[in-house]
Amino acid sequence: MSTTADPAVARLSTLDRYLPVWILAAMAVGLLLGRGVPGLQGALDAVSIGSVSLPIALGLLLMMYPVLAKVRYTELDTVVKDRRLLLASLLLNWIVGPAVMFALAWIFLADLPAYRTGLIIVGLARCIAMVLIWNDLACGDREAGAVLVALNSVFQIVAFAALGWFYLQALPNWLGFEQTELGISIADIAISVAIFLGIPLLAGFLTRTFGERWRGREWYEGTFLPRIGPFALYGLLFTIVILFALQGETITSQPLDVLRIAVPLFLYFILMWGGSLLFGRAIGLAYPRATTLAFTAAGNNFELAIAVAISVFGVTSGEALAGVVGPLIEVPVLVGLVYVSLWLRPRLFPQNAN
């Protein structure tokens, strides 16, 4: 099929263009390892500090560093001055997103309280990591992505516990629904943010700063970045393999439960991404920033959601299973939406088609 969006897709590398294939293969490998290698889950669980899995942390850091090294940090002020973008992001991430997930959880999982609670926790954990990959592949604004992810990080520390209380206790009580208590400390959230965003952000900033001083921007962007770029996807695939290896047996032993959880998650990602893209267009954002707004609003911090569910409810709980199903659905759906975004670019944003 030939479309005006084809040039954008054609500019992707072979690794990027066949990313859905690699991701599905990584998910399959992880599930097979988790199901077929006795003791693997225990061994991986043992390599952790508190609720932070070191193998997953390694994969996420490897994944995020090349993307954050691409950011032109001297140009962030133009993003910070874009009040439309910042206010839209706050509205979509911290008001609309949790409310949409709360509604979908109660519509589809009213009879399954553990899964319902896990789904709501996923909705509260706004994305601070993997979204940078999707944004980069969809030709979104890298600088805007860095700013919005940092904004989410600050609000995650401040608002996560409060929103957990509101959506699991206060709002259900007002509506006459069943309530659930969520015990999570601000310190735990801050540690998660510091590891999964702070370390790669600092590394990316220092690399950009000293790399340009040493050899200049032309060498940095023309030679250095292409060399480290593929490691972002290697880190992504490694993270997926580890994640699904950790939960392979749980996922494959409860396929019907996974399906029940998957339906509202699928709808959530589609609604949040599509609605946010159209909202960005409606308030006058160009394609790069509207796309960044859409992906940062649709993505979720699965590591935080899973860590919270496990620490509060236990590793074998229904809440933890719902958290694990989150990336099972999010990863392939948002990868698909990268291609949808490139296809829609000349149609919704003809002024940004090239």
C-alpha positions in Angstrom: 0.0 0.0 0.0 1.4 3.3 -1.0 0.6 6.4 1.1 2.1 9.8 1.8 3.2 8.4 5.1 5.4 5.8 3.5 8.5 8.1 3.5 8.3 8.5 7.2 8.1 4.7 7.7 10.8 4.1 5.1 13.2 6.3 7.1 13.1 3.8 10.0 16.0 1.4 10.2 15.4 -2.3 9.6 15.5 -2.9 13.3 12.8 -0.3 13.9 10.7 -1.3 11.0 10.3 -4.8 12.2 10.0 -3.9 15.8 6.6 -5.6 16.3 8.2 -8.9 15.2 11.2 -8.5 17.6 8.9 -7.5 20.5 6.5 -10.5 19.9 9.6 -12.8 19.7 10.9 -11.3 23.0 7.6 -11.8 24.7 7.4 -15.4 23.5 11.0 -16.1 24.6 10.3 -14.6 28.0 7.1 -16.6 28.5 8.8 -19.8 27.4 11.8 -19.2 29.7 9.4 -18.4 32.6 7.4 -21.5 32.0 10.1 -23.9 31.0 13.1 -23.1 33.2 12.6 -24.3 36.8 13.7 -21.8 39.4 14.3 -19.0 36.9 11.7 -16.7 38.5 13.2 -17.2 42.0 16.7 -16.6 40.7 15.6 -13.3 38.9 13.6 -12.2 42.0 16.7 -12.7 44.2 18.7 -10.2 42.1 16.8 -7.2 43.4 17.1 -4.3 45.9 13.9 -3.8 47.7 11.1 -3.9 45.2 13.5 -2.9 42.3 14.5 -5.8 40.0 18.1 -5.2 39.0 17.7 -7.1 35.6 14.7 -4.9 34.7 16.5 -1.8 35.9 19.5 -2.7 33.8 17.3 -3.1 30.7 15.4 0.1 31.3 18.6 2.1 31.8 20.1 0.7 28.7 16.9 1.5 26.8 16.5 5.1 28.0 20.1 6.3 27.8 20.4 6.6 24.0 17.1 8.3 23.7 17.9 10.9 26.4 21.4 11.4 24.9 19.6 12.6 21.7 17.7 15.3 23.6 19.0 18.9 22.8 18.9 20.1 26.4 19.7 23.7 25.4 16.4 23.8 23.6 14.2 22.7 26.5 13.2 26.2 27.3 11.0 26.4 24.2 9.0 23.4 25.6 8.8 24.8 29.1 7.3 28.0 27.6 4.6 26.0 25.8 1.8 26.3 28.4 -0.7 24.5 26.1 1.4 21.4 26.0 2.3 21.4 29.8 -1.3 22.0 30.9 -2.7 19.5 28.4 -0.2 16.9 29.7 -1.1 17.5 33.3 -4.8 17.3 32.5 -4.6 14.1 30.5 -2.1 12.3 32.8 -3.4 13.1 36.2 -7.1 13.8 35.8 -8.3 12.1 32.6 -6.1 9.0 32.6 -6.8 7.7 36.1 -10.5 8.5 35.7 -10.7 6.5 32.4 -8.9 3.5 33.9 -11.1 3.7 37.0 -14.2 3.6 34.9 -13.0 0.8 32.6 -11.9 -1.3 35.7 -15.4 -1.1 37.2 -17.2 -1.7 34.0 -15.3 -4.8 33.0 -14.0 -6.2 36.3 -16.7 -5.3 38.8 -16.9 -8.9 39.9 -13.1 -9.4 40.2 -11.9 -6.9 42.9 -8.2 -8.0 42.9 -7.9 -7.5 39.1 -9.9 -4.3 39.3 -7.6 -2.8 41.9 -4.5 -3.9 40.0 -5.9 -2.2 36.9 -6.5 1.1 38.8 -3.0 1.0 40.1 -1.7 0.7 36.5 -3.7 3.8 35.6 -2.2 5.8 38.4 1.4 5.0 37.4 2.1 7.5 34.6 4.9 6.6 32.2 8.4 7.8 32.8 10.5 5.4 30.7 9.4 3.3 27.7 7.3 6.1 26.3 10.5 7.8 25.1 11.1 4.9 22.7 7.6 5.1 21.2 7.8 8.9 20.9 11.2 8.7 19.2 10.0 6.1 16.7 6.9 8.1 15.9 9.0 11.2 15.2 7.7 13.0 18.2 9.4 16.0 19.8 12.3 14.6 21.9 12.7 17.7 24.0 9.0 17.8 24.7 9.2 14.1 25.6 12.0 14.7 28.1 10.1 17.6 29.7 6.8 15.8 30.0 8.4 12.7 31.4 10.2 14.8 34.0 6.9 16.5 34.8 5.2 13.1 35.2 8.1 12.1 37.6 7.5 15.0 39.9 3.8 14.5 40.0 4.3 10.8 40.5 6.2 11.4 43.7 3.7 14.0 44.9 0.4 12.6 43.7 0.5 8.8 43.4 -0.3 7.9 47.0 -3.0 10.6 47.2 -4.6 9.4 44.0 -4.4 5.8 45.2 -6.4 6.8 48.3 -8.9 8.8 46.1 -9.6 6.1 43.5 -9.5 3.0 45.8 -11.1 4.4 48.9 -12.7 7.9 48.7 -14.5 7.7 45.3 -15.7 4.1 45.7 -17.1 5.1 49.1 -19.0 8.1 47.6 -20.4 5.8 44.9 -21.3 3.0 47.3 -18.7 0.6 45.8 -16.2 -1.7 47.5 -13.1 0.0 48.9 -9.5 -1.1 48.9 -6.6 0.3 51.0 -3.3 1.1 49.2 -0.2 1.4 51.4 2.7 2.8 49.5 5.3 5.3 50.8 6.4 8.4 49.0 10.0 7.2 49.5 9.4 4.0 47.5 8.0 6.1 44.6 10.9 8.5 44.7 13.4 5.7 44.6 11.7 4.2 41.5 11.7 7.6 39.8 15.3 8.3 40.7 16.5 5.0 39.3 14.4 4.7 36.2 14.6 8.4 35.1 17.2 10.2 37.2 20.2 8.0 36.2 19.6 7.8 32.4 18.6 11.5 32.3 21.8 12.6 34.0 23.9 10.3 31.8 22.2 11.6 28.7 22.7 15.2 29.7 26.4 14.7 30.5 27.0 12.8 27.3 25.4 15.5 25.2 27.2 18.3 27.0 30.7 16.9 27.0 30.3 15.1 23.6 29.5 18.4 21.9 32.2 20.3 23.7 34.8 17.6 22.7 33.9 17.0 19.1 31.1 19.3 18.1 27.4 18.8 17.4 27.9 17.5 13.9 30.1 14.6 15.0 27.9 14.0 18.1 24.7 13.7 16.1 26.1 12.3 12.9 28.5 9.7 14.3 28.1 9.1 18.0 24.3 8.9 18.2 23.9 6.5 15.4 26.4 4.2 17.1 24.5 4.1 20.4 21.0 4.3 19.0 20.4 0.6 18.5 21.1 -0.1 22.2 17.8 1.6 23.1 15.9 -1.2 21.3 18.3 -3.9 22.6 17.5 -2.7 26.1 13.8 -2.7 25.3 13.9 -6.3 24.1 16.0 -7.4 27.0 13.5 -5.8 29.4 10.6 -7.5 27.8 12.3 -10.9 28.0 13.1 -10.5 31.7 9.7 -9.1 32.5 7.8 -12.0 30.9 10.3 -14.6 32.2 9.5 -13.3 35.7 5.8 -13.8 35.2 5.6 -16.4 32.4 4.1 -19.1 34.5 1.5 -16.8 36.0 0.4 -15.5 32.6 0.3 -18.8 30.8 -1.5 -20.7 33.7 -4.4 -18.2 33.8 -5.3 -17.3 30.2 -8.9 -16.5 30.7 -8.1 -14.1 33.6 -5.5 -12.5 31.4 -8.1 -12.0 28.7 -10.5 -10.4 31.1 -7.8 -8.0 32.2 -6.6 -7.4 28.6 -9.9 -6.0 27.3 -10.1 -2.9 29.4 -6.4 -2.3 29.0 -6.6 -2.4 25.3 -9.5 0.1 25.3 -7.6 2.3 27.7 -4.6 2.6 25.5 -6.6 3.3 22.4 -8.9 5.8 24.0 -6.1 7.7 25.7 -3.8 7.8 22.7 -6.5 8.7 20.2 -8.2 11.2 22.4 -4.9 12.9 23.3 -3.7 13.1 19.7 -7.0 14.8 18.7 -6.9 17.0 21.7 -3.4 18.1 20.9 -4.5 18.9 17.3 -7.6 20.8 18.6 -5.5 23.1 20.8 -3.1 23.9 18.0 -0.1 21.6 18.6 1.9 20.6 15.6 2.4 16.9 14.9 5.7 16.3 16.9 4.3 17.7 20.1 0.7 16.4 19.6 2.3 12.9 19.2 4.5 13.3 22.2 1.4 14.4 24.2 -0.5 11.3 23.0 2.2 8.8 23.9 3.0 10.3 27.2 -0.7 10.2 28.1 -1.3 6.7 27.0 1.8 5.0 28.4 2.1 3.7 32.0 5.0 3.1 34.4 4.6 -0.7 34.6 7.6 -1.2 36.8 6.1 1.1 39.5 2.6 -0.5 39.1 4.0 -4.0 39.5 6.3 -3.1 42.4 3.4 -1.5 44.3 1.1 -4.4 43.6 3.7 -6.9 44.8 4.8 -5.0 47.8 1.2 -4.3 49.0 -0.7 -7.4 47.9 2.0 -10.1 47.3 3.7 -11.6 44.3 1.0 -14.2 43.6 -1.9 -11.7 44.1 -4.5 -10.8 41.4 -3.4 -7.2 41.7 0.2 -8.3 40.7 -1.2 -10.3 37.8 -3.1 -7.2 36.5 0.1 -5.2 36.8 2.0 -7.8 34.7 -0.7 -7.9 32.0 -0.3 -4.2 31.7 2.9 -4.3 29.6 1.7 -7.5 27.9 -1.0 -5.3 26.3 0.7 -1.9 26.3 3.9 -2.9 24.4 2.3 -4.4 21.2 -0.6 -1.8 21.2 1.7 1.2 21.5 4.1 -0.2 19.0 1.1 -0.5 16.6 0.1 3.0 17.4 3.6 4.2 16.3 2.8 3.1 12.8 -0.8 4.5 13.1 0.7 7.8 14.1 3.0 7.9 11.1 0.1 7.0 8.8 -2.1 9.7 10.3 0.6 12.4 10.2 -0.1 13.7 6.6 -3.9 13.4 7.1 -4.3 15.1 10.5 -1.2 17.4 10.2 -0.6 18.1 6.5 1.6 21.1 7.5 4.0 18.6 9.2 3.8 15.8 6.6 7.5 15.9 5.7 
